[in-house]
Structures are given as structure tokens and as C-alpha cells.
Amino acid sequence: MTGSVALWPTLFLLLALLISILASYTMFNFISNLKRTNGTFRQFWLAGGAFVFGVGLWAKHFVTVLAYGQPLYFAWSMLVSLFFIIFFSLTAFVMLTFHNVFRYRLLIGSSILAFGIAFMTYFSVLGQPIGRLSVELSPLTTSLVILFVGTYGSFLLAEQNRKACLWFASLTLGVSVVVVQLLAREALNIEFSVVNTTEKLSQDVNLVGFIVGIAALLILLSTLVTWYIDKRLNQMDERYRLLVENSLDTIAILKGDTWGFVNASGLRMFEAEEPKDLLGKSIFSFLPPKDHENVQERLNNLAVTGSGRPLEQDWYTLNGKVLNTEIVETMTTLNNEPAVQVIIRDISERKKNEELLINSEKLYVAGQLAAGIAHEIRNPLTSLKGFLQLIASGRKNNTTYYDIMNSELDRIEEIVSELLMLSKPQVYQLSYHDVRMMMRDTVTLLETQAILHNIAIETDYGNEPLWVYGVENQVKQVFINVIKNAIEAMVDGGAIRIRLSRVNDGVFIRIHDEGPGIGEDQLAKMGQPFYTTKEKGTGLGLMVSYKIVDNHRGRIYVNSEIGKGTLFEIMLPFRYPEAEAKMSS
């Protein structure tokens, strides 16, 4: 019987140690999740860890007191000590999250937590019915030193982010807390004013059993919750790690203007042999000097503007090679601090291919244009050469030959003149013109030709001025080309309807004929050099017209149906002269 009674204190101390270690482990699990969730549920992890740790140490305190047969009196000091251990724990855990803010954050955080544990341990006795109290400084000092060393050591172990280290940290903190309370019993010599009877001890055991049961249930539930969350987060971390490591693009995190993390693809892209070749170095040493200001401004404004569309950015590798890249920037956190995540894609090869494609397209167009010019000019040159040979041979009818030769030279001149319109932009005198006046002049010019082909030109000029800003002769040339094409296409006569109108900021010129129409395959080639459906056309008239309209910031739309005619719709920007005058004044 005596042996079983002597066994109870040991069992209670082991129970107190188990509660302390389990509470410490659950607490470390809570606060370790802060590093993996980019600040998500930050308040939950901090408050949950502080609450579980505080309740666990509070329950441990009662079990340890009961192990030595001391009476338990639940006075105001008990609740105050519970509140303060949760408060100091929360403060210490918040301090741990200030990476790169406080140089000695671990030292400060462990000191705060050690103070909270000591406060709970020693302050709890003040509410007891004490008859006489004396303090021994040696065990008191020893207990405080052990508590601080144990707390600081456990924080250092927990920072390693390894499962084994987390258990060692929990064991270190749990043992330190129990040892402190054992030394506190030696440091405080207390004579209670109330005798601890067998009946009182039995009541204390029941009360402690209830408190420990509730605390154990809370700690167990918290442990299960953190275990489940930890398992899910580990799965997410593994998927994210594999995604980052196997990504063909560079995924990096910037801390300020330095590299904080770079994946394997980034090391290869920047020709780095080891992560230390990049980590901690300024990104501006890898950027062209002309881009420094823009990149700095973009990073400073990212918190406000948020992630945007991909941007092109040039970089230098460690070996000085130039990289053409696309980057996407977004805000994130690293070690609970704001950071910038960048995804960098090397598009150097794509840029080279695009340049090759553009050059190839230019060569193709130049070749096509040269072939067309050679074909169009060779025919009249052949005629000229033949007639010169006839003249040289002394044949008669020289006058007729001269007339034909002159017409062939005119044809060559016409082709060259139209080609000049496609050359680099020339200096023209721009001014304001009313499209109605230019169209009236054009209709007057072509009306006789239309009558000869049995064609009526019907016009609707509208009631308001239709101002455009440009070169009068060029715009008229477009109208002449389109209307002449319509006249020549309507071999059986008919009507050409011309309607002018203004819609919002655009002047629309609609020219509709009743010709045979144009097929879809021919519409697709409309405006190409030397493409024509006319027997004696050069194929440059519409191409020149498209070029003129484009230079005037306008558009040409063509709709046609076989057998129903063709509609040319020319849009030019509306520019009101008075508005321009007001702006200049």
C-alpha cells in the first residue's frame, strides 16, 4: 500500500511532463504553419498556438502541485496566470514572425515566453492561503536560467523546419517548464494557513482530473487538427515543389531588389553553377541600365497595381549573354514578409524566329513586287524595242509607230508614278477639306465618262459639312480610282449610288455599283500589287488607294455579291477646323 502511494507523485510528474511536451509540440506545429501559407489564417495560427500552449501549461501546473500533495485553491491568481501565459505566448510568437525586422527576434521572443512561464509559475502561489513565505535565491536563479536557456534552445531547434527538430524542440521546452516548477518548489518555502486533509486532497484530485481532462481534450483536438492540416499542407508543398522544380520557366522570389529564391531553371537560364551565385545579389546587376528606373517603379507600384499582363524584359546572364524574356510579376510573401514572385520565360529563340519571319516576309513581298514590276514594264519595253527595230529598218508609217511608242511610254510613266505612292512617306501640305466638295469635283470629272457607258451617278451628300484633315489631291485620287473601277465594271450600264454621312467621329463614303460583283477569292486579294480583273489594268490603283486611306488613318471596307454589285465603304476621321483652332489658341 505504501509503495502504491509513493508511486502517485511519479505518475503525476510524468503526466505533467507529457502534457507539457504535447502542448509544446502542438504550439510549434501551429506557428510553423505561418511560414508555409503566405500569411493566410495568420491570426488563427498565432492565437491557436498561444491558447493551446497556455492551457497545457496551466493544466501541467495543477498536476505538478498535486504530485507533492499541496492544496489547490482556485483564487483570482489562477485565472490571471492563465490569461498572462496566453498573452505572453502570443506576444512571443508574433515576435518570431518578424524576420529581418528585429536582428535578435529569437532572443527577444524566447525572453518574453520565459517571462510568461515564470510569471505563471510564481504568481499562482499568491492566491493561496499562505501563512508564511520565504524565498531561496539560488534555486530561483537556477530555475530562471534553465527556463531561458530551454526556451531559447527550443526556438533555435524549431527554426530548422525539420520534423525531428520539432520533436526535440518540444521535448526541450517541455522538460524546461517542468524542471522550473520543481525548482520553484525549492525556491519558495510556503507554510499554508489551511491544513490539507484527506478529504480536501480527494477533492483536489477530482478537480485536477476534470481540468486535466478538459485540457487534454483541447490539446488532443488541436493536435489532430494540426496533424491533418500539416498533412494537407505537406501534400500541397510537395505538389508546388515539384511544379517549381520541374518548370521550364524561371520561377524566382525577390526580397526587395535581391534574389531570395531561384528554381533550377533560373540557375540554368542565368548560367549560374550554384544558388549562391544568384541569391542575395541585386537584380539590377542583371538588367540593362536603361531599364533600372522603369523596373524599380514597377516593383514599387506592384502592391497597388497588382499582377498584370506579361511584359518583355531583357536580362544579362552571369557570363554577359543577353536574354530576351517575358515576365509576370505578382505580390507574395517570403518568411512572412512582402516579396515579389516573378516568372521569367526565355523568348530569345522566338524573337529570332520572328525576326527571320519578318525578313522572309519582306523578301517575299519585295520579290513579288519586283516580279510584278518586271512583268508590267517588260511588255511596253518589248513593244518599244520592236518599233525601234522597224524604224531602223526604214519601214514606212513612222508616225503611227511614234504614236504607239508614246502611248507605251505613257503606260510606263503611269506605273512608275503609282509605285512612287507606295514609297516612303513624303512631305505633303495637310489642310481641312469638306469631303462633299471633293466628291462633287470628282463626280463632275467622271460624269461624262459615265454617260458614255450608259451609267447614272446618283449622289446623296447629306446636309452637314464633312471635314477631314489631309491632302486634297490624294483623297480625290481614291474617289477617282474607285468610281472609275465601278464604271469600267458595269459593261451593261446601270447606276452608281454615292452616299456621304458622318457617324460619331468618322466620315463614311459609300460607293455602290450594279456591276457583276466580286467573288470571295478575289476579295481576299483586293489591294495586292498588280492584281487586277481588268484586261488593261495595272493592279496598282486600288493598292495606292489603300495606302492613301491608311496614311489618312482611315479604312476601306469592301462587300460584294456575285450578280448584285459591289459596295466600297471608305472611312476617314472627322476633324472639325474650329476645334483645331481653339486647341492651338
Stockholm file with secondary structure:
# STOCKHOLM 1.0

chainA/1-585         MTGSVALWPTLFLLLALLISILASYTMFNFISNLKRTNGTFRQFWLAGGAFVFGVGLWAKHFVTVLAYGQPLYFAWSMLVSLFFIIFFSLTAFVMLTFHNVFRYRLLIGSSILAFGIAFMTYFSVLGQPIGRLSVELSPLTTSLVILFVGTYGSFLLAEQNRKACLWFASLTLGVSVVVVQLLAREALNIEFSVVNTTEKLSQDVNLVGFIVGIAALLILLSTLVTWYIDKRLNQMDERYRLLVENSLDTIAILKGDTWGFVNASGLRMFEAEEPKDLLGKSIFSFLPPKDHENVQERLNNLAVTGSGRPLEQDWYTLNGKVLNTEIVETMTTLNNEPAVQVIIRDISERKKNEELLINSEKLYVAGQLAAGIAHEIRNPLTSLKGFLQLIASGRKNNTTYYDIMNSELDRIEEIVSELLMLSKPQVYQLSYHDVRMMMRDTVTLLETQAILHNIAIETDYGNEPLWVYGVENQVKQVFINVIKNAIEAMVDGGAIRIRLSRVNDGVFIRIHDEGPGIGEDQLAKMGQPFYTTKEKGTGLGLMVSYKIVDNHRGRIYVNSEIGKGTLFEIMLPFRYPEAEAKMSS
#=GR chainA/1-585 SS CHHHHHHHHHHHHHHHHHHHHHHHHHHHHHHHGGGTTTTTTHHHHHHHHHHHHHHHHHHHHHHHHHHTTCCCCCCHHHHHHHHHHHHHHHHHHHHHTCTTTSTTHHHHHHHHHHHHHHHHHHHGGGGSCEEEEEECHHHHHHHHHHHHHHHHHHHHHHTTCCHHHHHHHHHHHHHHHHHHHHHHHHHEEEEESSCCCHHHHHHHHHHHHHHHHHHHHHHHHHHHHHHHHHHHHHHHHHHHHHHHHTCSSEEEEEETTEEEEECHHHHHHTTCSSGGGTTTSBGGGGSCGGGHHHHHHHHHHHHHHCSCSCEEEEEECTTCCEEEEEEEEEEEEETTEEEEEEEEEECHHHHHHHHHHHHHHHHHHHHHHHHHHHHHHHHHHHHHHHHHHHHHTTCSCHHHHHHHHHHHHHHHHHHHHHHHTTSSCCCCCCEEEEHHHHHHHHHHHHHHHHHHTTEEEEEECCSSCCEEEECHHHHHHHHHHHHHHHHHHCTTCEEEEEEEEEETTEEEEEEECCSSCCCHHHHHTTTCTTCCSSTTCCSCHHHHHHHHHHHTTCEEEEEEETTTEEEEEEEEECCCHHHHHHHHC
#=GC SS_cons         CHHHHHHHHHHHHHHHHHHHHHHHHHHHHHHHGGGTTTTTTHHHHHHHHHHHHHHHHHHHHHHHHHHTTCCCCCCHHHHHHHHHHHHHHHHHHHHHTCTTTSTTHHHHHHHHHHHHHHHHHHHGGGGSCEEEEEECHHHHHHHHHHHHHHHHHHHHHHTTCCHHHHHHHHHHHHHHHHHHHHHHHHHEEEEESSCCCHHHHHHHHHHHHHHHHHHHHHHHHHHHHHHHHHHHHHHHHHHHHHHHHTCSSEEEEEETTEEEEECHHHHHHTTCSSGGGTTTSBGGGGSCGGGHHHHHHHHHHHHHHCSCSCEEEEEECTTCCEEEEEEEEEEEEETTEEEEEEEEEECHHHHHHHHHHHHHHHHHHHHHHHHHHHHHHHHHHHHHHHHHHHHHTTCSCHHHHHHHHHHHHHHHHHHHHHHHTTSSCCCCCCEEEEHHHHHHHHHHHHHHHHHHTTEEEEEECCSSCCEEEECHHHHHHHHHHHHHHHHHHCTTCEEEEEEEEEETTEEEEEEECCSSCCCHHHHHTTTCTTCCSSTTCCSCHHHHHHHHHHHTTCEEEEEEETTTEEEEEEEEECCCHHHHHHHHC
//
